[in-house]
Amino acid sequence: THAAGDVGEGMGARYASGSAYTGMFYPGTGAESSGGVLNIPLGPKFGSREFRVAFEEAVLPRLDQFAPGLIIISAGFDAHKQDAMNYGLVALGEDDYFWATDRLRAVAEKHCGGRVVS
């Protein structure tokens, strides 16, 4: 999951247009999924609800189908609502990271003996 899309005037970003962060997000994100990559763009501005829906409806079913032998979590903590890197556009909290980790732990218990690296 990642932010994707145009960041324009009036989106509530803490920085004005013309800053290094306005415009498109990181190149290559937002692209369609291919091969072993599952891209889930959530728009340039999202929060807990959108993240959790995407996780439940796209990430977890695909991960369950894949049946991993090990889960490695690389969480984007720049999605936290207090991280200045996301310019006020993404609003995840500690409870969202806990929630996602708990769901991933359940998949790990089912498929790989609880093996998780975070």
C-alpha positions as CSV (number, residue, x, y, z in Angstrom):
1,T,0.0,0.0,0.0
2,H,1.2,3.5,-0.7
3,A,0.2,7.0,-1.4
4,A,-0.1,7.9,-5.1
5,G,-1.5,10.7,-7.2
6,D,-1.3,14.4,-7.7
7,V,-0.9,16.7,-4.7
8,G,-2.4,20.0,-5.6
9,E,-3.6,23.2,-4.0
10,G,-6.3,22.8,-1.4
11,M,-5.5,19.2,-0.4
12,G,-4.6,20.1,3.1
13,A,-0.9,19.5,2.7
14,R,1.3,21.4,5.2
15,Y,3.5,22.7,2.4
16,A,2.7,24.9,-0.5
17,S,2.7,23.9,-4.1
18,G,6.2,24.1,-5.6
19,S,7.8,22.4,-2.7
20,A,9.8,19.2,-3.4
21,Y,6.9,17.1,-2.3
22,T,4.1,18.4,-4.5
23,G,3.2,16.8,-7.8
24,M,3.4,13.0,-8.2
25,F,4.6,10.7,-5.5
26,Y,7.7,8.5,-5.9
27,P,8.1,7.3,-9.5
28,G,6.9,3.8,-10.1
29,T,4.4,3.7,-7.3
30,G,0.8,3.5,-8.3
31,A,1.6,1.2,-11.2
32,E,-0.4,-1.9,-11.7
33,S,0.6,-5.0,-9.9
34,S,2.8,-7.4,-11.9
35,G,4.7,-10.6,-11.1
36,G,5.4,-10.8,-7.4
37,V,4.6,-7.1,-6.8
38,L,1.2,-6.1,-5.4
39,N,0.8,-2.3,-5.8
40,I,-2.1,-0.8,-3.9
41,P,-2.3,2.9,-4.5
42,L,-4.5,4.6,-1.9
43,G,-4.6,8.2,-3.4
44,P,-2.5,11.1,-2.3
45,K,-4.5,11.6,0.9
46,F,-5.7,8.6,3.1
47,G,-6.1,7.5,6.6
48,S,-6.9,4.5,8.8
49,R,-10.1,3.5,7.1
50,E,-8.8,3.4,3.6
51,F,-5.6,1.6,4.7
52,R,-7.5,-1.1,6.6
53,V,-10.0,-1.8,3.9
54,A,-7.1,-2.2,1.3
55,F,-5.3,-4.5,3.7
56,E,-8.3,-6.7,4.4
57,E,-9.6,-6.8,0.8
58,A,-6.3,-7.0,-1.2
59,V,-3.2,-7.6,0.9
60,L,-4.3,-10.4,3.3
61,P,-6.2,-12.5,0.7
62,R,-3.2,-12.4,-1.7
63,L,-0.8,-13.2,1.1
64,D,-3.0,-16.1,2.3
65,Q,-3.1,-17.4,-1.3
66,F,0.7,-17.1,-1.5
67,A,1.2,-19.1,1.7
68,P,4.6,-17.7,2.7
69,G,7.3,-19.6,4.5
70,L,8.5,-16.4,6.2
71,I,7.0,-12.9,6.6
72,I,9.3,-9.9,6.5
73,I,7.6,-6.6,7.5
74,S,9.0,-3.4,6.1
75,A,6.5,-0.8,7.4
76,G,6.5,2.7,6.0
77,F,6.5,4.7,9.2
78,D,6.5,7.8,7.1
79,A,2.8,7.1,6.8
80,H,2.3,8.0,10.5
81,K,0.2,11.1,11.0
82,Q,3.0,12.8,12.9
83,D,5.8,12.2,10.3
84,A,6.6,15.4,8.5
85,M,7.8,13.4,5.5
86,N,4.2,12.8,4.4
87,Y,3.3,16.5,4.5
88,G,0.1,15.9,6.4
89,L,-1.5,13.9,3.6
90,V,-1.3,10.4,5.2
91,A,-2.8,9.8,8.7
92,L,-2.0,6.4,10.1
93,G,-1.5,6.0,13.9
94,E,0.1,3.5,16.2
95,D,-3.1,1.5,16.3
96,D,-3.0,1.0,12.6
97,Y,0.6,-0.4,12.7
98,F,-0.4,-2.7,15.6
99,W,-3.5,-3.8,13.7
100,A,-1.6,-4.6,10.5
101,T,1.1,-6.4,12.4
102,D,-1.5,-8.5,14.3
103,R,-3.1,-9.5,11.0
104,L,0.3,-10.4,9.5
105,R,1.2,-12.4,12.6
106,A,-2.0,-14.4,12.1
107,V,-1.0,-15.2,8.6
108,A,2.4,-16.2,9.8
109,E,0.9,-18.5,12.4
110,K,-1.3,-20.2,9.7
111,H,1.4,-20.6,7.1
112,C,4.9,-20.5,8.5
113,G,5.0,-21.4,12.1
114,G,4.8,-17.8,13.3
115,R,8.0,-16.8,11.5
116,V,8.0,-13.0,11.2
117,V,10.8,-10.5,10.9
118,S,10.0,-6.8,11.5
